[in-house]
Amino acid sequence: MTIGTLRHRLTVEAPVEAADGAGGVARTFSAVGEIWGLIQPTGGTEARAEERLVQRLTHSIVIRPFAGLTAAHRLRKGARVFDIRAIREDTPSRLYATCHCEEIAP
């Protein structure tokens, strides 16, 4: 990859769970770091959910490895949120990783 390929500034968010007082948990996300990445759209679908159409967009996001990153984390670019579905290390030298993500847009 050349300089400038990883041109999107992304915030890494980790899940934080707290008791909701009714025996369950409430999940929120907290920023744990920032990384540079390349967002590449891979596909999308439309589905009906809660009486409205919802777009489900899939992306591959190439990043440099981030310590402790799992599929429980998510990536954010401004108001756009990318739920990580899978992470694949791309090269034997492990210089890059690809996050297969889903973005849900209203």
ZIDA-V418018 format. One line per field, one symbol per residue. phi: phi as a letter, one per 30 degrees, with the letter a starting at -180 (. if undefined). psi: psi as a letter, one per 30 degrees, with the letter a starting at -180 (. if undefined). A space follows every 50 residues. Layout:
phi=???
psi=???
//
This chain:
phi=.cdjddccdbcdccdbcbdcicjcbccbbbdblbbcaccbdblabcbdbh iadbccccbcccbdeceidbdddbcbbiddbcddcabbddbddhdbbccc bbcccd
psi=klkfeifkkkkkkkkkkkkgfgfalkklkkkflklkljkjkfallklkkh glkkkjkklkjklkkjkgklffllkkjbfkkjkkelkkkelefhflkkkj lkkjk.
//
